Amino acid sequence: MTLLFFIGVSLLIGYRAITFVQGTAAIEKEWEANQPQRLEDFGSTQSLSILPLVNWHTSNDRLKGEAGVSYLIKTDNNTILFDVGFNKHQESPSPLEHNMQQLGITLESIDTIFLSHAHLDHNGGQQWVSDNTFSLGQEQIDLGGKAIYAPTNTTYPNQEVRVIPEATVIAPGVASLGAISRQLLLGRIEEQALVINVTNKGLVLIVGCGHQTVPKILTRTQQVFDNNIYGLVGDLHYPVPEGRITLLGVNLQKYLASGDGPHNPMTFSTMENELHMLHASGLGVMALGGHDTSDEVIARFSQQFGNAYHHVRVGEWIEVAK
């Protein structure tokens, strides 16, 4: 049995490695051939406030943290729920539902749900991802006709989910950057970021996991929008020296969901290069979530950005513009 198990695991790893190489090459060809349509005028918002609802760090002990993501985003005209957390332990209420209750956030106050990508720590757990859907908790509650956006085919009971693979305006001053593909050892993933144009400041990017990679996020933003980038809030997948999720002693975030395969994982050197790339952009706001990034990297970003840096803690508002 032990020998058969070893052979099976070896074959699976070999298959995944071949798929990774082939998939990466195909995605790079797609990226080079793609000419995204520009969005020259999609309005703006004078106010922008972002409240972490699910992430690794919390602002107090009443709130639950986990290796998942959810943000509440408020503009002049919209209140957007960005991703719905992990609910790793299948709790009821889920960490998202619990934190919303503690913070006085009602479902009725939300008009839009924006899903960055179909991974378990963003869509409410693997049981939902496996069925191409998502959930805020253990049960799929009535979402009351909210606008829902996803980068790939996604369903929800009695709701229309709009798939937006390309850069698309979804509200005044609010747009999707469009899906950017990445081949991971776990498989291919399409991830979109939210782009918000803040009056007299510029574009603020809200990122779920950063599987797209920072260079491609910045390049696509420059290809699609005329405005400068003012800020970036979210999670960028820097699990160095280690990430937050392990299985059978293997750090999944480091070896399966970032870097260039298990033999070439994310390194401090890569992180530093991307940190300097972001800093050179002259960002007025930088906030890095910890669900997929180590405390060591967060400290490095805080040091580099100084007063422009905002910590991502559940229950602590990030006020970009009032």
N, C-alpha and C positions, 0 to 999 in steps of 0.2 A: 504493500500500500504506500509506504514511504517513497519507494522508487517511482511508482506510477505518479504519485503526487508531484514529485520533483520534475519528472518528464513533462507532465501537464503544464506546470508553471513555466518551465523553460520554453515550451512551445508557444504559450500565450505571450510571454515577453518578446519572443522572437517575432511573432506575428505583429504585435503592437509596434515594435521597432521598425519593421518594414512599412507598416501603414503610416507611421510618423514621418518617415523620410519621404515617401511618395506624396503624402498629404501636404507636407510643408512646401514641396516643390510646386505642386499644383496651385496652392494658395498664393505663392509669390508671383506666379504667372498671372493669376487673376488680378492681383493688386496692381501689377505694372500695366495691365491692359485697361483697367477701370478708369474712366474719366467722369467723375461725379459732377452732377449738375450743381451750379452755384445757386445759393439762396441769398440774393442781394439785399432784400429788405423784408424782414419778417417781424418788424416792430421791436418794442423794448418794454421793459418794466422799470419803474423807478425804485421799487422795493424788492428785496430778495432776502429771505430768511430760511435757514436750513436747520432742521432739528433731527439729529440721529435718534432713531427709534430702536434699532438693533445694531449692535457692533460689539467689539471685544471689551472696550472700556466703558464704564458707567460713571455718572457724576455723583451717584449716591447709592447706598445699599438697598434702597427700596426698588431699584430697577434691576432688570436681569440683562446680563451680557452674554454673548455667545459668538461663535465664529461664523456669523452671518451678517447680512446687511439689510437695512431698511432706513430710508430717510423720508422725512416730511418736508416738502418744499413749498414755500408760500411766495407767490408773486402778487402783483397788483390785482390780477383777475383770477388766479387759479391756486388751488391747493392740491399738490401732487404727492401721491405715495410712490416712492421709488424703491422697488423690490420689497419683498415681504418676509425676509429673514430665513432661518434654517429650521428652528424647532427640532433640534437634534434628538431630544429626549421625548418627543411626541407628547408634550404637555398640553393640558387644557385648563386654563388659557395658555396659549403659546407665549413665548417671550414678547413677541410683537403685540399681541392682544393685551398682555399684562402691562407692558410699558405704556401703551396708548391709554389704558384706563388710569394708570398712576399719573400720567401727564395731562389728563383731561382732553385727550384727542378723540373725537368721535368719528365714526365711519361716515356719518352724514356730512361732516365738514369737508370731506375729500371728494373732488370731482373727477380726478384722473388717476389711473394706475399705470405706471411706466415700468416695464420689466427689462432689465439690462441684458440678461442672458439666461439660458435654461440650465443652470446648475443648482444643485440641491440647497446650497446655503443662501440662495437668493429667491427661490420659488417656494419655500416652505417645507422642503424635505424631498428625499428621493422618491417616495411613493407617488408624489404629484408629478415630478419631472418625468418619471417613467410613463405616465399617461398623457404627456404633453399638456399639462395644465399647471395650476399653482393654487396655493391656499394660504390664507392669513392664519389659519389654525388647524385643529384636528378635523374640523368640518368645513366644507365650502359654503360659506354664508352668502345670502343674497346681497349682491353688490349694487342693486338699485339703479341699473342703467348707466353706471359710470363709464367714461371713456377709458379704454384699456389698450395699451400699445405694447407690442412684443417684436423682437427682431426675426423670429421664426414662427412656424405654425404652432399656435397655442389655442386651446379651447377653455371655456368656462361655462358651467351650467347656466342656461338662459341669458347668456351675454354674448355680444360680438366682440371679439378680440381682433384689433386691426394689426396686421403684419406690415411693418415698414422697413424693408431691407435697405432703402436708400435714404439719404438725408431728406427730412420732411418737417415742415412747420406743423406743430400740433396745437398751438395757442399763440396769442399775441406775445412776441418776444421769447417764445419757447419752441425749440426744435430738437429733433433727434439728429445725431451726427450720422446715423445710418449704421448698418451692421458692418463690422470689420471682422474678417475671419482669422482664426488661429488654429493650427494643428497642435494639439497637446497629446501626450501619451494616453490620456483618458479618451481622446477622440477629438473630432473637429467641433469647434464652438464658434458661434456668431455672437458678437457683443456690440451693443449700442450704448452710447453715452448721451446724456441730456445736455443741451446747450441753451443757456439763458443769456439774453442780451440785456445788460443793465445800463440804463440811461447814464451817459457821461462817464462810464467806466469801461465797459467792454463785455466780452464774452466770459461767462463762468461755466466751466465744464464740470458736470457731476458724473462720476465714474463709479461703476459697481465693483469691478474686479481688476480692470486693467489688462485683461488677456490680450487686448488689441496691441499692446506695447505703447509706451510713451511716444516713441518716434512716429508711429503711425497715427496716433491720436492727434498729435500736433500737425502732422502733414495734412491729414484729412480736414482738420479745422481750417487750415490755410487755403486748401483747395475749394472749400465750400462757402466760406464766409469772408466778407470784406473787413469785418471788425477785428480789432486786436483781442488777444486773450488776456483777460484781467485776472482770472482766478481758476483754481482747480480744487474741487472738494470731492473726496471719495477714497477709494481703495485701489492700490496699484500693484498688488501681488509681489511684495518683496520679502519672501520667507527666508531671510538670511540673518543669522546662521541657521535658524529653524523656523518652521511655520507653526500653525496652531492646531492642525488636525493630523493625527497619526492613526495608523491601522497596522496591527501586528508588528509594531516597531518601525514602520516605514512612514516617514513624514510625507504625507500625500501632497500638500501644497508645494513643497520644495521639489519633489522628484517627478510628480505626475501632472502638475497643473501650472508649471512655470519653467523658465529656462528653455534649453534646446534638447530635451530628452533626459533620461536618467543618468547618462554619462556626462552630461554637460549642463548641470543645474544652474539656477540663478546664483550669481556671485555678488559680493560686495562691490567688485569692480564695475559690473554692469549697472548696479544700482547707483553708484557714484556718477557714472557717465550720464545717466538719465536725470539724476538730481541736478547736475550742472546744466543740463539742457533746459530743464524747467526754470532754474534760477536765472538763466540767461534770457528767458522770455520776459523778465521783468514783472512777474506776477505780484499783484497787490494783495492777493489772498491765496494761501496754500493750507489745506487741511487734509491730513492723511489718516485714513481709518486703519484700525489695527486688526481687523478680522483675518487678514491674510498677510500682514506685515509685522515684523518683529518689533519689540520695544527699542532695540538698538537702532534700527533704521528710523523709527519715529523720532528718536532723540537727535539723530543726525539731521533730519529734515528741519526740526525745530531750531537747531543750531544754525543751519545755513540760511533759513528764511527770516529769523529774528522776529520782529514785530508783525510781519505779514503772516506768521504761522498761527493757525488755530488748531487746538486739540479736538479730536473727534471723540466725544463722550456722550453716551446715551443720556438724553435729558438736558443737554447743554446746547442752547441755540448758537448757531454761527450766523451772525448778522453781517451780511455783505453790504446791504444798502437799506436804509429805512425810508 
